[in-house]
Amino acid sequence: MEKQNKNLISKENGGIFCSHGDFWIDPARPVKRALITHAHFDHVSFGCEEYICSPETSVLLKERVGKKIKVKSYGYDESFKINGIKISFYPSGHILGSSQIKLLGGNEKWLITGDFKRQVDETCLNYQEVKTDFLICESTFALPIFNWDSTNKIVNQIVEWVNKSPHMTSILFCYSLGKAQRLLNELKNKNIKNIYVHSNIKKINDIYIDQGINLEDVAKINSGIKDFKGSLLLMPPSQNKFNLLKRFGDYQTAFASGWMLIRALKNRSGYDKGFAISDHADWNGLIKTIKNSEAKKIFLDHGDGETLAKYLSIEENIEIESFQTKQ
């Protein structure tokens, strides 16, 4: 990275570091002060002395990381300073409370998108476009193959999959935080006999409801229910084990993830069915976000962005710089 911006933001072994502010963003190891974009575990390190995030993320962190952690929260409509660096959070549309983080220091203006999506999702605030000079953009699905169908189309496919096998228990594996709640919201007016959720998902559902999200309070899977035939069960991927599923009798399984667009991966996944629904931006969403940011320097993070970088350079005359980790 060039000398003029190296001191404000750099990629270190522990994650993204702001040296002037002496804080980290989504650190990979315990640090003194951590700004957190959202509450998924791949963006949160246990053991930080202080966490700083949106109010909704603070509630989720206390549930997932520990009740006694030190957390400061700031809303999307306010800014604050750490060691002279002005900081603001903006909705990223990824999950409840997820944030883009904007930093102002000296004559530099930076935006870290964190994970984001541009599809409408009633369980969180939608992505907000923000102008910046330096952009650190996620690139999880930075290949042309990744172009998401409408959410309603995928949800209708899920409903059809369940209802075509009324003699079986349909088990849809999905992430407990974010994906499960989005699916439940989309399924609430669909024709499915019954929907049940794993206890881990139920805990997060209760938080969403407490935070004002209009989510249906569906029942938890429990041993008192003897017959799940014709029903849809939402479970985290960690539960996809025969000894845990055999109690459901005849069952079929599916996984809800953007990765299910890759045919070979879907065939090797061990699930009967794959539904390509993602809480990340697709190829076109990434390009739109980068162009609309009007950033003069762009860095890609959280994914292999080589194909996207080459495309933007050739087709849009936009140069993507390497974001190398400092040893």
C-alpha positions in Angstrom: 0.0 0.0 0.0 1.2 3.5 -0.7 3.0 5.5 2.0 0.3 8.1 2.4 -2.4 5.6 3.6 -0.3 2.9 5.2 -0.4 4.6 8.6 -4.2 4.9 8.9 -5.3 1.4 7.8 -3.2 -1.7 7.4 -3.8 -5.4 7.2 -2.0 -7.1 10.1 -1.9 -10.8 11.2 -4.8 -10.1 13.5 -7.0 -8.3 10.9 -7.6 -4.7 9.9 -5.7 -2.3 12.1 -6.0 1.5 12.5 -2.6 2.6 13.9 -3.6 6.2 14.6 -6.7 5.2 16.4 -5.1 2.1 18.0 -8.1 -0.1 17.3 -8.9 -3.2 15.2 -11.8 -4.0 12.9 -13.1 -7.6 13.1 -9.9 -8.9 14.7 -8.9 -12.5 14.4 -7.3 -12.6 17.8 -7.9 -10.9 21.2 -7.1 -7.2 21.1 -7.5 -4.1 23.4 -10.2 -2.4 21.4 -12.2 -4.0 18.6 -14.8 -2.5 16.2 -17.1 -5.2 15.1 -19.1 -5.1 11.9 -21.5 -7.9 12.9 -21.9 -10.9 15.3 -20.9 -13.8 13.1 -18.0 -15.7 14.7 -15.6 -15.3 11.7 -15.7 -11.6 12.4 -15.4 -11.7 16.2 -12.5 -12.7 18.4 -13.2 -13.9 22.0 -11.3 -12.2 24.8 -11.1 -8.6 23.5 -10.9 -6.0 26.3 -13.6 -3.8 24.6 -16.0 -4.3 21.7 -17.6 -1.4 19.8 -20.5 -2.0 17.5 -24.2 -1.2 16.8 -26.8 -1.6 19.5 -28.2 -4.8 17.9 -24.8 -6.3 17.5 -24.0 -5.6 21.1 -27.0 -7.7 22.2 -26.0 -10.5 19.9 -22.4 -10.4 21.1 -23.5 -10.7 24.7 -25.6 -13.8 23.9 -22.9 -15.4 21.7 -19.5 -14.3 23.3 -20.5 -13.7 26.9 -22.8 -11.6 29.1 -19.9 -10.0 30.9 -17.9 -8.6 28.0 -17.4 -4.8 27.8 -19.4 -3.4 24.9 -20.0 0.2 23.7 -22.6 0.7 21.1 -23.5 3.5 18.7 -26.5 3.9 16.4 -26.4 4.5 12.7 -27.4 8.1 13.2 -24.4 9.1 15.4 -20.6 9.4 15.1 -17.9 9.1 17.7 -14.1 9.5 18.0 -11.3 7.3 19.1 -7.9 9.0 19.4 -8.9 11.7 16.9 -10.3 9.2 14.3 -14.0 10.0 13.5 -16.1 6.8 13.2 -19.6 6.2 11.9 -21.7 3.0 11.4 -23.9 2.5 8.4 -26.3 -0.5 7.6 -24.7 -3.2 5.5 -27.8 -5.3 5.0 -26.0 -8.5 6.0 -27.9 -9.5 9.2 -29.5 -7.7 12.2 -27.1 -4.9 13.4 -24.5 -5.5 10.7 -22.5 -2.3 9.9 -20.2 -0.8 7.4 -17.6 1.3 9.2 -16.5 4.7 8.0 -13.3 6.3 9.3 -12.2 9.9 8.9 -8.6 10.7 9.9 -6.5 13.6 8.6 -7.3 14.0 4.9 -8.3 10.3 4.5 -11.8 8.9 4.3 -12.1 5.1 4.6 -15.0 2.7 4.4 -14.9 -1.0 5.4 -18.0 -2.7 4.1 -17.8 -5.8 6.3 -20.1 -8.5 4.9 -23.0 -7.0 3.1 -25.9 -7.8 0.7 -28.0 -5.6 -1.5 -31.2 -7.8 -1.6 -34.1 -6.6 0.5 -34.4 -8.4 3.8 -37.1 -7.4 6.3 -35.1 -8.8 9.2 -32.4 -6.1 9.1 -31.9 -2.6 7.7 -31.1 -2.5 4.0 -27.6 -1.7 2.6 -26.9 2.0 2.5 -24.6 3.4 -0.1 -21.7 5.5 1.2 -19.2 7.6 -0.7 -15.5 7.2 0.3 -12.0 7.7 -0.9 -10.6 4.4 0.2 -12.8 1.3 0.1 -12.1 -2.1 1.7 -14.8 -4.3 0.2 -15.7 -7.9 1.0 -15.3 -10.3 -2.0 -16.8 -13.6 -0.7 -18.7 -14.3 -4.0 -16.5 -12.4 -6.5 -17.1 -14.7 -9.5 -19.5 -14.1 -12.4 -21.3 -17.4 -11.6 -22.7 -15.8 -8.5 -25.9 -13.9 -9.5 -28.7 -14.4 -7.0 -32.2 -15.3 -8.1 -35.0 -13.4 -6.3 -35.5 -14.4 -2.7 -39.2 -15.2 -3.4 -38.2 -17.6 -6.2 -35.8 -19.6 -3.9 -38.3 -19.6 -1.1 -41.0 -21.0 -3.4 -38.6 -23.8 -4.4 -38.1 -24.6 -0.7 -41.9 -24.8 -0.2 -42.3 -27.1 -3.3 -39.5 -29.3 -2.0 -41.2 -29.7 1.4 -44.7 -30.3 0.0 -43.6 -32.8 -2.6 -42.7 -35.2 0.2 -45.5 -35.1 2.8 -44.4 -38.5 4.1 -41.0 -37.3 5.0 -39.4 -34.8 7.5 -37.7 -32.0 5.5 -34.6 -30.6 7.2 -33.2 -27.4 5.9 -29.7 -26.6 7.3 -28.9 -22.9 7.6 -26.8 -20.5 9.8 -28.5 -19.9 13.1 -27.8 -16.1 13.0 -29.2 -14.2 10.0 -30.1 -16.8 7.4 -32.6 -18.7 9.6 -34.4 -15.5 10.5 -34.5 -14.3 6.9 -35.9 -17.7 5.8 -38.6 -17.7 8.5 -39.7 -14.2 7.6 -40.0 -15.2 3.9 -41.8 -18.5 4.7 -44.4 -17.0 7.1 -47.2 -16.7 4.5 -46.3 -19.8 2.6 -48.3 -23.1 2.6 -46.2 -25.4 4.8 -47.8 -27.7 7.3 -45.5 -26.8 10.3 -42.1 -25.2 10.8 -39.9 -26.0 13.8 -36.4 -24.7 14.7 -33.4 -25.9 16.6 -32.8 -24.5 20.1 -29.8 -22.4 18.8 -32.0 -20.8 16.2 -34.8 -20.2 18.7 -32.4 -18.2 21.0 -31.5 -15.9 18.1 -35.2 -15.7 17.0 -36.1 -14.4 20.5 -33.4 -11.7 20.3 -34.7 -10.6 16.9 -38.2 -10.3 18.3 -37.0 -8.4 21.3 -35.3 -6.0 19.0 -38.5 -5.2 17.2 -38.2 -7.5 14.2 -41.6 -8.9 13.1 -40.7 -12.5 13.2 -43.1 -15.3 13.8 -42.5 -17.1 17.1 -42.2 -20.7 15.7 -41.9 -23.7 18.0 -38.7 -25.3 19.0 -37.9 -28.9 18.0 -38.3 -31.0 21.1 -38.7 -34.6 22.1 -42.4 -34.2 22.9 -43.2 -33.9 19.3 -43.5 -37.4 17.8 -44.4 -36.8 14.2 -42.6 -34.3 12.0 -43.8 -35.7 8.7 -44.7 -33.0 6.2 -43.0 -30.4 8.4 -40.0 -28.2 7.8 -37.2 -28.2 10.3 -34.5 -25.4 10.4 -31.3 -26.6 11.9 -27.6 -25.4 12.0 -25.2 -27.3 9.8 -23.4 -28.7 12.8 -26.4 -30.9 13.4 -26.1 -32.8 10.1 -25.1 -36.1 11.7 -26.9 -39.4 11.2 -27.0 -40.2 14.9 -28.8 -36.8 15.5 -31.2 -37.1 12.6 -32.3 -40.7 12.7 -35.0 -40.0 15.3 -36.9 -38.2 12.5 -37.5 -41.4 10.6 -37.7 -40.9 6.9 -36.1 -37.5 6.2 -34.7 -35.4 3.4 -32.0 -32.7 3.8 -31.1 -29.4 2.1 -28.6 -26.6 2.7 -29.3 -22.9 2.1 -26.2 -21.1 1.0 -24.9 -19.1 -1.9 -22.3 -21.8 -2.4 -25.0 -24.1 -3.6 -24.7 -22.4 -7.0 -21.6 -24.4 -7.6 -22.9 -27.7 -9.0 -19.8 -29.7 -8.0 -19.9 -28.4 -4.5 -23.6 -29.1 -4.2 -23.1 -32.7 -5.4 -20.3 -33.3 -2.9 -22.0 -31.6 0.1 -23.9 -34.6 1.3 -27.3 -32.9 1.2 -30.2 -34.0 -0.9 -30.8 -30.5 -2.2 -29.2 -27.1 -2.3 -30.9 -23.7 -2.3 -28.7 -20.8 -3.4 -29.7 -18.0 -1.1 -27.0 -15.8 0.4 -26.6 -12.9 2.8 -23.6 -11.6 0.8 -23.5 -9.4 -2.3 -23.3 -11.3 -5.6 -21.0 -10.4 -8.6 -23.2 -7.6 -9.9 -23.8 -6.3 -6.4 -20.1 -6.1 -5.7 -19.4 -4.2 -9.0 -22.3 -1.8 -8.3 -21.1 -1.1 -4.8 -17.5 -0.5 -5.8 -18.5 1.9 -8.7 -21.1 3.8 -6.6 -18.7 4.3 -3.7 -16.6 6.6 -6.0 -13.5 5.4 -4.2 -10.1 6.3 -5.7 -8.5 3.3 -4.1 -10.1 -0.1 -3.6 -9.0 -3.1 -1.7 -10.7 -6.5 -1.6 -11.0 -8.6 1.6 -12.6 -11.8 2.8 -12.4 -13.8 -0.4 -10.4 -14.3 -3.6 -11.0 -11.2 -5.6 -8.5 -11.8 -8.5 -11.2 -12.4 -11.1 -13.2 -9.3 -10.0 -10.0 -7.2 -9.9 -9.1 -8.2 -13.4 -12.6 -7.5 -14.7 -12.8 -4.0 -13.1 -9.4 -3.1 -14.5 -10.2 -4.1 -18.0 -13.9 -3.3 -18.3 -14.3 -0.3 -15.9 -10.8 1.1 -15.7 -10.9 0.7 -11.9 -7.7 -0.5 -10.3 -7.9 -2.8 -7.3 -4.8 -2.7 -5.0 -3.5 -5.7 -3.1 -4.3 -5.7 0.6 -1.3 -7.6 1.9 -0.9 -8.7 5.4 2.0 -7.1 7.3 4.1 -9.7 9.1 
